[in-house]
Amino acid sequence: MVETLHGIMLVGAAVNACCVLGSRCSRTALAGVSTLLMLAAMTDAAFQVVGLPPLIWTVVLIGWGMTGAALLRGRFTAAQPGGALHLHHLIGLIVTGSQLAVHAVMNPAATVAGDIPAAHAHSGSLLLVFAAGAGVLFIGWSVALLLGGGRTRLELGNLAGMATMTAAMGLMPFT
């Protein structure tokens, strides 16, 4: 089951990357770095290509999401064309980062460097609740943007890919 969810997660991340990089509206340097970081983190989570622990990816994704939001501050509003998508993508990085942290906590065998546990034994008690809540809210927002109309096919693919990836990652700790 986890392998299937990894596959769904990777398809969502790949669709998102193609749609962001292929869209004139959302193709910025910030969005390009964001989507490539997201794809790298998802690929590494599934196949351990780079071999970074999930908590390192958590720091990278959340840090980049917050840095990107700070860089965009004042440049876009959610009401501007493309503004909601830029914000959506950056918040997606933060939600995904929190989900990766949950994966590390829910896997008690995970280690960071040799014998060091990836997380404290009781650290998952509220993290799971917060990450699940953030994932549900993010998916709901994605669906609202999808149904809102006035979006290009690439923008719809971006939203659907992020929502699909977030849903698959949200289910993984329960399998």
C-alpha positions as CSV (number, residue, x, y, z in Angstrom):
1,M,0.0,0.0,0.0
2,V,2.8,2.4,0.8
3,E,4.4,1.8,-2.6
4,T,1.1,2.7,-4.3
5,L,0.9,5.9,-2.2
6,H,4.5,6.7,-3.1
7,G,3.6,6.3,-6.8
8,I,0.6,8.6,-6.5
9,M,2.7,11.1,-4.5
10,L,5.4,11.1,-7.3
11,V,2.8,11.4,-10.1
12,G,1.3,14.4,-8.3
13,A,4.7,16.0,-7.8
14,A,5.7,15.4,-11.4
15,V,2.4,16.8,-12.7
16,N,2.9,19.8,-10.5
17,A,6.5,20.3,-11.7
18,C,5.5,20.1,-15.4
19,C,2.6,22.5,-15.0
20,V,4.5,25.1,-13.0
21,L,7.5,25.0,-15.3
22,G,5.3,25.0,-18.4
23,S,3.1,27.9,-17.4
24,R,4.0,31.4,-18.3
25,C,2.0,32.8,-15.4
26,S,3.6,30.7,-12.6
27,R,7.0,30.1,-14.1
28,T,9.3,32.3,-12.0
29,A,12.7,31.5,-10.5
30,L,11.1,31.1,-7.1
31,A,8.4,28.8,-8.3
32,G,10.9,26.8,-10.3
33,V,13.2,26.3,-7.3
34,S,10.2,25.4,-5.2
35,T,8.8,22.8,-7.5
36,L,12.2,21.2,-8.1
37,L,12.8,21.1,-4.3
38,M,9.4,19.5,-3.9
39,L,10.1,16.9,-6.6
40,A,13.5,16.1,-5.2
41,A,12.1,15.7,-1.7
42,M,9.3,13.4,-2.9
43,T,11.7,11.3,-5.0
44,D,14.1,11.0,-2.1
45,A,11.2,10.0,0.2
46,A,10.2,7.3,-2.1
47,F,13.6,6.0,-3.3
48,Q,16.3,7.5,-1.0
49,V,18.1,8.8,-4.1
50,V,19.8,11.6,-2.3
51,G,19.6,9.9,1.1
52,L,18.7,12.9,3.2
53,P,16.6,12.0,6.3
54,P,13.0,13.2,6.2
55,L,13.6,15.8,9.0
56,I,16.3,17.5,6.8
57,W,13.8,17.7,3.9
58,T,11.3,19.1,6.4
59,V,13.7,21.9,7.3
60,V,14.6,22.6,3.7
61,L,10.9,22.7,2.5
62,I,9.5,24.7,5.4
63,G,12.5,27.0,5.3
64,W,12.2,27.6,1.5
65,G,8.4,28.1,1.8
66,M,8.9,30.7,4.5
67,T,11.7,32.4,2.6
68,G,9.7,32.4,-0.6
69,A,6.7,34.0,1.2
70,A,9.0,36.7,2.6
71,L,10.4,37.4,-0.8
72,L,6.9,37.6,-2.4
73,R,5.6,39.8,0.4
74,G,4.1,42.9,-1.2
75,R,4.7,41.7,-4.7
76,F,1.5,39.6,-5.0
77,T,-1.8,39.4,-3.4
78,A,-4.2,36.5,-3.5
79,A,-6.6,38.7,-5.5
80,Q,-4.1,39.3,-8.3
81,P,-3.9,36.9,-11.3
82,G,-1.5,34.2,-10.3
83,G,-1.1,35.5,-6.8
84,A,-3.2,32.7,-5.2
85,L,-1.1,30.1,-7.1
86,H,2.2,31.5,-5.8
87,L,0.9,31.5,-2.3
88,H,-0.7,28.1,-2.7
89,H,2.6,26.6,-3.9
90,L,4.6,28.1,-1.0
91,I,2.1,26.9,1.6
92,G,2.2,23.5,-0.1
93,L,5.9,23.4,0.7
94,I,5.2,24.0,4.4
95,V,2.4,21.5,4.6
96,T,4.5,18.9,2.8
97,G,7.4,19.6,5.1
98,S,5.2,18.9,8.1
99,Q,4.0,15.7,6.5
100,L,7.5,14.5,6.0
101,A,8.2,15.2,9.7
102,V,5.2,13.0,10.6
103,H,6.6,10.2,8.4
104,A,9.9,10.4,10.4
105,V,8.1,10.3,13.7
106,M,5.6,7.5,12.8
107,N,8.5,5.3,11.7
108,P,10.2,4.4,14.9
109,A,13.0,2.5,13.1
110,A,14.1,5.7,11.3
111,T,17.6,7.1,12.3
112,V,19.4,10.2,11.3
113,A,23.1,9.3,11.6
114,G,23.7,5.7,12.4
115,D,22.2,5.1,15.9
116,I,20.6,8.5,16.5
117,P,16.8,8.2,16.5
118,A,15.1,10.5,13.9
119,A,12.6,11.8,16.5
120,H,11.8,11.6,20.2
121,A,9.5,8.8,21.1
122,H,6.6,11.1,22.2
123,S,7.1,13.9,19.6
124,G,4.3,12.6,17.3
125,S,1.4,13.2,19.6
126,L,0.4,16.6,18.4
127,L,2.5,16.8,15.2
128,L,0.2,14.2,13.5
129,V,-2.9,16.2,14.4
130,F,-1.4,19.5,13.2
131,A,0.0,18.0,10.0
132,A,-3.3,16.1,9.2
133,G,-5.3,19.3,9.8
134,A,-3.0,21.4,7.6
135,G,-3.2,18.7,4.9
136,V,-7.0,18.7,5.0
137,L,-7.2,22.5,4.9
138,F,-4.7,22.6,2.0
139,I,-6.6,20.0,0.0
140,G,-9.8,21.9,0.7
141,W,-8.3,25.1,-0.5
142,S,-6.9,23.4,-3.6
143,V,-10.3,22.0,-4.5
144,A,-11.9,25.5,-3.9
145,L,-9.3,27.0,-6.3
146,L,-9.9,24.2,-8.8
147,L,-13.7,24.8,-8.8
148,G,-13.4,28.6,-8.8
149,G,-13.0,28.8,-12.5
150,G,-10.9,31.1,-14.6
151,R,-7.8,28.9,-14.5
152,T,-5.7,27.6,-17.4
153,R,-5.2,23.9,-17.9
154,L,-1.7,24.2,-16.5
155,E,-2.9,26.0,-13.4
156,L,-5.6,23.3,-12.9
157,G,-2.9,20.6,-13.3
158,N,-0.7,22.4,-10.7
159,L,-3.6,22.5,-8.2
160,A,-4.6,18.9,-8.8
161,G,-1.1,17.6,-8.6
162,M,-0.4,19.4,-5.3
163,A,-3.7,18.2,-3.9
164,T,-3.1,14.6,-5.0
165,M,0.4,14.6,-3.6
166,T,-0.8,16.0,-0.3
167,A,-3.6,13.5,0.0
168,A,-1.3,10.5,-0.7
169,M,1.3,11.8,1.8
170,G,-1.5,12.3,4.4
171,L,-2.5,8.7,4.1
172,M,1.0,7.2,4.4
173,P,1.4,7.3,8.2
174,F,-1.8,5.2,8.6
175,T,-0.7,2.3,6.4
